[in-house]
Amino acid sequence: GEENAVLLWPGTRDNRLNSYINSHQHLDHLCHTPSSVDASTVRRIVIVDTRSYSRLPHLSTMLSSPSHPHRTAAGSPVEVYVYDHHPPREDDVVGDFTVVRPWGACCSIITQAIVQHNESANESAEEIQLSGDQTTALALGIYQDTGNFTFASTTPNDFAAAYHLSASGKLNQHAVYDYLHSANVWTPSTLPSDDKDIFDQLMRTARAYSFHDRNVIIAQAASDNPCRSFSDIVHLCFENSHAEVPHDSPARSDGAPPSKKEKLLARTLFAIGRFGKNVVVVGRSQTNADLDVGAVCRHMGGGGHHCAASANVKKLTEGEVKEELFAHIQALVSPESHVCDIMSSPVVSLSSSATLAMANDTFVRYNMKKIPITSERSKECIGVIDRMAVEKLRKHCFDENTSVVNFMESAGPLLVPGAVCAY
């Protein structure tokens, strides 16, 4: 029953959500951290607004894996319900009951589920009666996820869900008004000082780059303190960005400003933020016809939608994240290419009779990270030698006349020149 249900937060809460909960103190008792819940007592988990197992580390003691049937880490059976509106991922949780729709807001999906339940309610199933706070919270969730019904991901179903909530007569219009006209209206001049500094950094570093026929803004900011509002600041930056873009020039991955410039309002933005030791990437696109920022962020370990997405990138510096971001964008927008289009020719390789000294000379000459090793007889690839491995061996004074075969790695899958380079 409702009296036995608790809300678990995956991490820090959005400032506006905190403000709403603080102004409704009776809601605070529902908000729990994972450590405050005894996993052995959990019988049902309702996952909302995601179904990717990698984004649910706070449920590790209550949900041992994404596969069905579900059990807690201690082995007890647990029932899983899923409500989500994100694109599928490989590690999606398979629920006992799952509702996934590509709508603008997850709260719209939940609202429709309640409406359908009440329409079919009978003696064995009572109607779900929402309180005024619950009705208002669902409505605010719809406003938030759809950008006040302006995002490209907004669907007629989101409008219908908002209508049902409003028609119930329980919607707190004053709370909605406050959300629309104060808490949710951000301008550069009204930002708190710390957020204003992040905004100024993004605007100062914003540059637009051409990726084939797509123009993408890349901006960066850093702070030693956490920033809960980074996504909102990025969105504000996107609305105010008029960055400079190279004229008929390919994208630059070294961060240098382009030489020839023209003013352009790009339709896609990626912001890289370093907060303490954490690096975050947030992407925004104007419409579904623009670059799929969700696909880029998923390749960086995050997720999201076509027009709004993010990723927390671990163990990489800001510069490395920027290089990776460029590579993923380039791969996503590039026309179909084949291995022969991007491979170097003739192939630089070493014979199985080559020594460590010969491998080191080849690495230095061609500045390569790995070199294929070919059979002296068949000329087929039988493995690869890694530059770092050779450098470590030389550092530890291994005999440089030793054969590379003794230290080579498996060749892995081999591709023919006509193979398609898929992203």
C-alpha positions in Angstrom: 0.0 0.0 0.0 0.9 3.7 -0.2 1.8 3.8 3.4 4.6 1.2 2.8 6.0 2.9 -0.3 9.1 5.1 -0.2 10.8 7.3 -2.8 14.5 6.6 -3.5 16.6 9.3 -5.2 19.5 8.3 -7.4 21.6 11.2 -6.4 21.3 15.0 -5.8 18.0 16.5 -6.4 17.3 19.4 -8.8 17.1 22.7 -7.1 13.5 23.3 -8.2 12.5 19.9 -6.9 14.1 20.7 -3.6 12.3 23.9 -3.5 8.9 22.2 -4.1 9.6 19.5 -1.4 10.8 22.1 1.1 7.5 24.0 0.6 5.5 20.8 1.1 7.1 19.4 4.3 4.6 16.5 4.5 6.2 15.1 1.4 9.7 15.0 2.9 9.0 11.8 4.9 8.6 9.9 1.7 12.1 10.8 0.4 14.6 8.2 1.4 18.2 7.3 0.6 19.1 3.7 -0.4 21.0 3.2 2.9 17.9 3.9 4.9 16.0 1.0 3.3 16.3 -2.6 4.4 16.7 -4.5 1.1 15.3 -7.7 2.6 11.9 -6.1 3.1 11.6 -4.9 -0.6 8.9 -6.8 -2.6 8.3 -4.4 -5.4 10.3 -1.8 -7.2 8.8 0.8 -9.5 11.4 2.3 -11.8 10.4 5.7 -13.4 12.0 7.8 -16.1 14.8 5.3 -16.9 15.2 1.5 -17.4 18.9 1.4 -18.0 20.5 -0.8 -15.2 23.7 1.2 -15.3 21.8 4.3 -14.2 20.4 2.4 -11.1 23.5 1.8 -8.9 21.5 2.9 -5.9 19.3 -0.2 -6.3 22.2 -2.7 -6.4 21.2 -4.4 -3.1 17.5 -4.6 -4.2 18.0 -5.5 -7.9 20.8 -7.8 -8.6 20.6 -7.7 -12.4 18.5 -6.3 -15.3 17.3 -9.8 -16.4 14.1 -11.5 -15.4 13.1 -13.0 -13.0 14.3 -10.4 -10.5 15.9 -11.0 -7.2 17.6 -8.8 -4.5 21.3 -9.2 -3.9 20.4 -11.5 -1.0 18.4 -13.8 -3.4 14.8 -12.8 -2.4 12.3 -12.5 -5.3 11.2 -8.9 -6.2 8.6 -7.6 -8.6 9.6 -4.8 -11.0 7.4 -2.3 -12.7 8.9 0.1 -15.3 7.6 3.4 -16.7 9.9 5.1 -19.2 10.1 7.3 -22.3 13.7 6.9 -23.2 15.2 5.1 -26.3 16.2 1.5 -25.6 19.7 0.5 -24.4 21.5 -2.8 -24.2 21.3 -3.0 -20.4 17.6 -2.2 -20.1 15.8 -3.8 -17.1 13.2 -6.3 -18.2 10.2 -5.6 -15.9 7.4 -7.9 -14.8 5.2 -5.0 -16.0 6.6 -2.4 -18.5 5.2 0.7 -20.1 7.5 2.5 -22.5 6.2 5.2 -24.8 8.2 7.9 -26.8 6.3 10.8 -25.3 7.7 14.1 -24.1 7.2 13.4 -20.3 7.2 10.2 -18.2 4.6 11.9 -16.0 2.3 11.9 -19.0 2.6 8.1 -19.3 1.9 7.7 -15.6 -1.1 10.0 -15.8 -2.6 8.0 -18.8 -2.1 4.8 -16.8 -4.1 6.2 -13.9 -6.8 7.5 -16.3 -7.1 4.1 -18.0 -7.2 2.3 -14.7 -10.0 4.5 -13.4 -12.0 4.1 -16.6 -11.9 0.3 -16.2 -12.2 0.2 -12.4 -14.9 -2.0 -10.9 -15.7 -3.6 -7.6 -12.5 -5.5 -7.5 -10.3 -2.5 -8.4 -10.9 0.8 -6.7 -10.2 4.1 -8.5 -6.9 5.8 -7.8 -7.7 9.1 -6.2 -4.9 11.6 -6.6 -4.4 14.3 -4.0 -3.9 17.9 -4.9 -0.2 17.6 -4.3 0.1 14.5 -6.4 -1.9 16.1 -9.2 0.3 19.2 -9.2 3.5 17.2 -9.0 2.6 15.2 -12.1 1.6 18.4 -13.9 4.9 20.1 -13.0 6.8 17.0 -14.2 5.1 17.3 -17.6 5.9 21.0 -17.8 9.5 20.3 -16.9 10.1 17.4 -19.3 8.4 19.1 -22.3 10.0 22.6 -21.7 6.5 24.0 -21.1 5.3 22.1 -24.2 7.9 23.7 -26.4 10.4 20.8 -26.9 10.4 18.9 -30.1 9.8 15.7 -28.2 6.4 17.0 -26.9 3.5 14.9 -28.3 -0.3 15.3 -28.3 -0.4 12.8 -25.5 1.4 15.2 -23.2 -1.2 17.9 -23.8 -3.9 15.3 -23.2 -2.3 14.2 -19.9 -2.1 17.8 -18.7 -5.7 18.3 -19.7 -6.8 15.4 -17.5 -4.9 16.7 -14.5 -6.3 20.2 -15.0 -9.9 18.8 -15.5 -9.7 16.9 -12.2 -10.1 20.2 -10.3 -7.3 19.4 -8.0 -4.4 21.1 -9.8 -2.8 23.9 -7.8 -2.7 26.7 -10.4 -0.7 28.9 -8.1 2.1 26.4 -7.9 2.1 26.1 -11.7 2.1 29.9 -12.0 5.1 30.2 -9.7 6.9 27.5 -11.6 6.3 29.2 -15.0 6.9 32.8 -13.9 9.6 32.5 -11.2 11.4 29.2 -10.5 11.5 28.2 -14.2 12.3 31.6 -15.7 16.0 31.9 -15.9 17.9 34.8 -17.5 21.7 35.5 -17.3 21.0 38.5 -15.0 18.9 36.4 -12.5 21.3 33.5 -12.1 22.9 32.9 -8.7 26.6 34.0 -8.7 28.1 30.5 -8.9 25.7 29.6 -11.8 26.4 32.9 -13.5 30.1 32.1 -13.5 29.4 28.7 -15.2 27.2 30.5 -17.7 29.8 33.1 -18.5 32.5 30.4 -19.0 30.2 28.5 -21.4 29.4 31.7 -23.4 33.1 32.7 -23.5 34.3 29.3 -24.7 31.4 28.5 -27.1 32.6 27.8 -30.6 30.7 26.3 -33.5 32.2 23.7 -35.7 31.1 22.2 -39.1 30.6 18.5 -39.3 29.7 17.9 -42.9 26.3 19.7 -43.1 25.8 20.0 -39.3 27.0 23.0 -37.2 27.6 22.1 -33.6 28.5 24.4 -30.7 31.0 23.1 -28.2 31.4 25.0 -24.9 33.3 24.3 -21.7 33.2 25.3 -18.0 34.9 24.2 -14.8 34.5 24.6 -11.1 35.8 23.0 -8.0 32.3 22.9 -6.6 29.4 20.7 -7.7 26.8 22.3 -10.0 23.3 20.8 -9.7 21.8 23.2 -12.3 24.3 22.5 -15.1 21.7 21.2 -17.5 19.5 24.3 -16.9 22.5 26.6 -17.4 23.4 24.7 -20.6 19.9 25.1 -21.9 20.0 28.9 -21.2 23.4 29.0 -22.9 21.9 27.3 -25.9 19.1 29.9 -26.1 21.7 32.7 -26.0 24.5 31.2 -28.1 25.6 32.9 -31.3 29.0 31.3 -31.7 31.5 31.7 -34.5 32.0 28.9 -37.0 34.7 28.2 -39.6 33.8 28.9 -43.1 33.8 25.7 -45.2 36.3 24.1 -42.8 36.2 20.7 -41.2 35.7 20.3 -37.4 38.8 21.0 -35.4 39.5 18.6 -32.5 42.4 20.6 -31.0 40.1 23.3 -29.6 41.8 26.1 -31.6 39.6 28.9 -32.8 38.9 28.7 -36.6 40.7 31.1 -38.9 37.9 32.2 -41.2 34.7 33.0 -39.3 31.1 33.9 -39.9 28.2 34.4 -37.5 25.9 31.5 -37.2 23.3 30.2 -34.8 24.0 26.5 -34.5 21.1 24.1 -33.9 23.0 21.8 -31.6 25.1 22.4 -28.5 27.3 20.2 -26.3 28.7 21.5 -23.1 31.5 19.9 -21.2 31.6 20.7 -17.4 34.3 19.7 -14.9 33.0 19.9 -11.3 35.7 18.7 -8.9 36.9 15.4 -10.3 33.6 14.8 -12.3 33.3 15.6 -16.0 29.8 16.0 -17.4 28.6 16.3 -21.0 25.2 17.8 -21.7 23.7 18.0 -25.2 20.9 20.0 -26.7 19.3 20.1 -30.2 16.4 22.2 -31.4 14.4 19.6 -33.3 14.3 15.9 -34.2 15.7 16.8 -37.6 18.9 18.0 -36.0 21.8 16.0 -34.6 20.7 13.1 -32.2 22.5 14.2 -29.0 21.1 11.1 -27.2 23.0 8.8 -29.5 26.2 10.7 -28.9 25.7 10.7 -25.1 24.9 7.0 -25.1 28.2 6.2 -26.8 29.8 8.2 -24.0 28.1 6.1 -21.3 25.1 8.4 -20.7 21.7 8.6 -22.2 18.7 10.8 -23.0 16.5 11.8 -25.9 17.1 13.0 -29.4 17.1 16.6 -28.4 18.3 16.5 -24.7 20.8 14.1 -23.2 23.8 13.9 -20.8 26.7 11.7 -19.8 28.9 11.5 -16.7 32.3 10.5 -18.1 34.8 8.8 -15.7 38.5 8.5 -15.8 39.0 11.1 -18.6 40.2 14.7 -18.6 38.3 17.5 -20.1 40.6 17.5 -23.1 40.1 13.7 -23.6 36.3 14.1 -23.3 36.4 16.8 -25.9 38.4 14.6 -28.3 36.0 11.7 -27.7 33.0 14.0 -28.3 34.4 15.2 -31.6 35.0 11.6 -32.7 31.4 10.5 -31.8 29.8 13.5 -33.6 32.0 12.9 -36.6 31.1 9.3 -36.8 27.4 10.0 -36.4 27.1 12.6 -39.2 29.6 11.0 -41.6 28.1 9.3 -44.7 28.6 5.6 -44.9 32.3 4.7 -45.5 34.3 1.5 -45.9 37.5 0.3 -44.3 39.4 1.0 -47.5 38.3 4.7 -47.2 40.0 5.3 -43.9 42.8 2.7 -43.7 46.4 3.7 -44.3 48.0 2.0 -47.3 50.4 0.3 -47.7 49.8 -1.5 -44.4 52.7 -1.0 -41.9 53.4 -4.4 -40.3 56.1 -6.6 -38.8 57.1 -10.1 -39.7 56.9 -12.8 -37.0 60.7 -12.9 -37.1 61.0 -9.2 -36.1 62.6 -8.3 -32.8 61.7 -5.8 -30.1 64.3 -3.4 -31.4 62.7 -3.5 -34.8 59.3 -2.9 -33.3 60.5 0.1 -31.3 62.1 1.6 -34.5 58.8 1.1 -36.4 56.8 2.7 -33.6 59.1 5.7 -33.5 59.2 6.1 -37.3 55.4 5.9 -37.9 54.1 7.1 -34.5 51.7 4.1 -34.2 50.0 2.7 -31.1 49.8 -0.9 -32.4 51.4 -2.8 -35.2 50.1 -6.0 -36.8 52.3 -9.0 -36.9 52.2 -11.2 -40.0 53.2 -14.8 -40.5 56.5 -15.1 -42.3 55.1 -17.9 -44.4 51.4 -17.1 -45.1 51.7 -13.3 -44.7 48.4 -13.4 -42.7 47.9 -11.4 -39.6 48.6 -13.5 -36.5 48.5 -10.8 -33.8 49.4 -7.2 -32.8 52.2 -5.7 -30.7 51.4 -2.8 -28.4 53.7 0.3 -28.2 53.3 0.6 -24.4 54.2 -3.0 -24.0 57.4 -2.6 -26.0 58.3 0.5 -24.0 57.8 -1.3 -20.7 59.9 -4.2 -21.9 62.7 -1.9 -22.9 62.5 -0.1 -19.6 62.9 -3.3 -17.8 66.0 -4.1 -19.9 64.5 -7.1 -21.9 66.8 -8.4 -24.6 65.9 -6.3 -27.6 66.7 -9.2 -29.9 63.7 -11.1 -28.5 61.0 -12.0 -31.1 57.9 -9.9 -31.0 55.8 -13.1 -31.2 56.6 -13.7 -27.5 54.8 -10.5 -26.5 52.1 -10.0 -29.2 48.3 -9.8 -28.4 45.6 -11.7 -30.2 44.7 -10.1 -33.6 41.0 -10.2 -32.8 38.4 -9.9 -35.6 39.8 -9.0 -39.0 38.1 -6.8 -41.6 38.3 -6.8 -45.3 38.8 -3.5 -47.1 35.2 -3.5 -48.3 33.7 -3.8 -44.8 31.3 -1.0 -43.9 32.3 1.3 -41.0 29.3 1.3 -38.8 28.8 3.6 -35.8 
